[in-house]
């Protein structure tokens, strides 16, 4: 298993934020022509797994660049790969809120069984491998066990525990870890941001390069998230009854129908969970690691007011809320349950 935990600086050739050990490992595979038949990219959403897959895939398929770890980004093949229309690259992505079916995997097997049209690798990319149904996972295992020709599988998941070990054990596992704040800070400085702004974005990104890119490209989104963090902390300065009443009014403003309220809550739960983790970090004497440092004063107040058990209760309720929403539970009841966790 290769881990990105020891990342110390940005990779120069791929422009990836952090994950130097993973990137270096993949580039070495390309340089030495020792590409494995299957790779599994693991780590939470927003770490950059798909970005690294795209960089690796581009270098693998490009036949114009003299450097084997690079892609020219201008030839017809590169344009096809970037546009996801390359005939030998097969992307298998599930529809929203649906699992990957055995029929989809069988179709993938059929496409991989065909001779590569451009005399290159035949590649299968599955970005949410944990969504394979049991039958689909078994079907995929059979393909991985008996790859035909120059076939490569690029699998990614943010929930590796849900993936059968029979699949993960047949892959080169590349484990993505949160990126150090200094790496993100240095990236932002190189993009022209001030030190203060770089610190704010790096803190709020919480080690997730995907969030860094979003916040650096969309200033309005960055300000909205900061406002929503403050709004969540405001709720905890109210009595339990008033907290529930306030969140019900907020959900009513989010939309009248069930789906609008549920989507609002799904989008805000990671923000709530981030605040709860900041409180826990502060209670454990690690306030320098909080992601919402602009609210460090009020986070400190809550850390002093609550016990560690109460903070852990809030964290658990936020995590359970996400699961409940996936089962179509009432957004109002789910939110109220979080509000009453402390």
N, C-alpha and C positions, 0 to 999 in steps of 0.2 A: 504494500500500500504506500502510495506517495501522498504526503500531506503538504499543504501550503502554509503550515503554521510558522515556518521559519522565514517567510518572505521578509526581505529587508529593503527592497527598492523596486521601482518599476522596471519591467522588461523593456528594453530599448527598441527591439525590432517589431514586437507585436502590439506595443502600446497598451498592454494590460495593466490595470491598477493592482499591484501586488501579485500574490500567487507565483512568485518567482521560481520556487522549487518545482511546482507542477509544470509551468511553462518550459523551464529548462529541460525537464524530463522528456516532454513531448518533442521539443526541438532536437534533442539528442536522438530520439527514435527516428526522426525524419533524416537527420544528417547521416546516421549510420545505416539507414535503410533497414531498421529493425522494428518497423511498425507492427504492433500487436493486432490480432484479429478482433479483439473486443476491449473497449475501455468503458469504465463506469465512473462518471463524474458525480460526486456526492457533496452535499452541503445545502444550507438553507437558501431559500429564494433570495435573489438580489446579490449573491456573492460574485457572480460573473461566470458561472459554469457555461452558459450558452455562448457567451462572448469568446471564451477560450476554445470551445468546440468550433465556432465559426472560423477563428484564426487558424486553428490546426487543419480544418477541412480545406480552407483556401490554399494553404501551403501544400497540402497533400495532392490536390487536384491540378494545381497550376503547372503547366508544362513549358512556360516561357521564361520564368525567372531562373537565373543561374544558381542562386542560393537556394538549396533544398528546404530551408526553413522559412522562406519568404514566398509571397505571392505578388505578382506584378500589378494586380488590381485593374488591368486595362485590356487584357486579352479576352477573347470570346469566352473561354472557359471560366475565367474569374467572374465575368459578368453573369454567366449562367449560374454559377455557384451562389453568388450574392443575391441573385434574383430568385433563387430556389427553383430553377427550371433546368438544372443540369440533368440529363437523362440517366446518369449513373449514380445520382445522389437521391436517395429515397427518404423523405421526411414523413414520419408517422406521428401525428399529433391528434389527441382526442378532441372531440367536440366538447364545448363547455359543460361541466358537471356530468360528463359521461366517462365511463371506463373504456379502455381499448379492448375491442372484441377479438375473439379468435379468428373471425372472418377477415379482419383487417391485417392480422399477422400472417395469415395464409396468403393474402394478396401480396403482402410484402415479400414473402418467400418466393412467390411466382416471379416478381419483378427482379429479385436478386439472382434468380436462376437463369436469367437471360444473359447472353454475352454482352459485356460492357461495350457500349456503342462507340466510345471515344478512346478505346484501348487504354483504359485507366482502371482504377479501383471501382468496385461496386460498393457503395456505402449506404448503411441504414442509420438514420439519426432518429432517436426516440427521446424527446426532451422531458417527458413525464412518465418514466418507466414504472413508477409505483402504481400507476393507474391501469396497468395490465390486469385483466380479469384472470382468474386462476387458469382457465383453459388457454387464454392467450399467452400467459407466462410459460405454460408447458410447451406450447407450440413454438415460442421463441427459443426456448432452451434447445429444442431439437435442431433449429437452424444454426445456433451458435456452436453446438457440439460438432456439427458436420458442415463447416463453411465450404462454399464452392469457390475455387479460384482465388482471386484477389478481393475477398470480401472483408469489409471492416464494419464493426458495429460501434456506434458512438451513443452510449446510453447515459441519461442524466436523471437524477432524482433528488428531491429535497427530503425524502422520507425513505432512506435506505433500509430501515427496519421492516418496511412493508414488502420489500423485494425478496423473492425466494433466494436462499443461500446457494441453491443450485445454479442460479444465474450469476450472482455476484462472484462466486468462486471461480468462474470461468472468464472473468474480466480482470484487466489491470485496473485496480481501484485507485482513483485520484480524488483525494479528500480535500475539499475546500474549507478553509477556516476564515473567520472574520479578519479583515486586513487592519494592520496597525494604524492608529490615527495619524502618525507622522507620515506614513506613505500617502495617505489620502490628502493630508495637508500639503505635502510637497507637490502632489499632482495639481491641486487647486492653485497653488502659487504659480506653478508653471503655466497655468491657463490664464493668468493675469489677475486673479482675485487678490484683494488685500489680505493682510494677515488676520484681521478681525473676522472678515467674512469667511476666510478659509477655515478658521477655527470653528466658527458656528456651523458651517456645512459639514465639516469633518466630525464634529460631535454628534450632530443630528443623524448623520449617515450610519452611525453605530457599527462601523466596520464593514458596511455593505457598499461595494463600488457601484452597484446598480442604483442605489439611492443617491449616491454622490453625483452620478451623471444626471439624474432627473433634477435634483436641486440646483445643480450648476447651470443647467440649460433652461430652467423654468423658475425664475425668481418669484413669480406669483404663487406657485405651488409651495415653495420654501416658506413663504410668509404665511400661507394658509395652514401648513402643518404646525408651525410655531403657535399660531392662534388656537388651533385645536388642542395642542398640548396644554396651553394655559386654561382653556375652557374645561378640560377634564380635571385639572387641579382645582379649579373654582368649585366644582361639584363636591369635592371632599372637604370644603370649608362650610358646607351646609349640614343640617341634620339629616338623618337617614330618610325621613319622610319627604323632606324638601328635595333631596337628591333624586328620589324616584320621580317626583312631580316634574322636576326640571328635565330629566332625560326623556320623559314622555312627551314634553312639549318640543324638545329638540327633534325627536323622531317624527312628530307630527309635521314639523317644518320640512323634514327630509322628503316627505311624500305621503300621499294618502294610501297608496296600495301597499300590499304586503311586500312585494319585491323591492320597492324603493327603500323601505325601511330596513329590510334585511341587507341589502347591498350597502347602505350607509353604515350599518353596524359592522359588517365584514371589513369595510375599509378603515374603520376607526379602531377596531380591536387591537391591531398592531401598535397603534399610538398609545392606547391605554396600557398595553402590556409593557411598552417601553418605559413609561412613567413608573409603573410598579417595580420594574427591575432596577430603575434608578434609585428608588426608595430603598430597595434591598441592598444595593451596593453601598449606599450612604450609611445604612445601619451596620454594614460590615467593615466600615472604615475605608471604603474604596471610592470616595466621592469624586476622585480625579477621573474615574472611568464612566461617569454618567453621560448619557447621550443628549440629555436636555439641559445642558449647563446654563442656558439663559434663565432657567427657572430653579437654579440650584438653591436659592434661599428658601423658597416654599417647599421644595423637595426635602430640604433639611428639617423644616418644621414638622412635616408629616413623618419623617423618619424618627424624630424624637417623640412624637405623639403616639405612634403605633408600636406594637410589639412585632418582633420578627414573624411570629405566627400569624398576625393579622395581615402583614404584607404578603406572606406566602399564600394566604387565603385569597387575596385579590389576584395574585398571579394565576393561581389554579382556576379561579372563576373565569378569568379572561380566556384561558386556554380551553376550558370546558365550553364557554360560550361559542367559540368558533365551531367546535364539534356539533353543538346543538343546532346551530344555524344550518349546517349541512344536512340536518335531518328535518328541515323546514319547521323548526320550533318558532313560536311567536317571538318576533324581535322585541316587543315590549316586555314580555316576561323574561327573556334572556338578559336584556339590559338591566331590568330591575333587580335580577339576581346578582349581577355584578355590583350594582350600587349598594346592595345590602350585605356585601361580603365582609365589610369591616364595621 
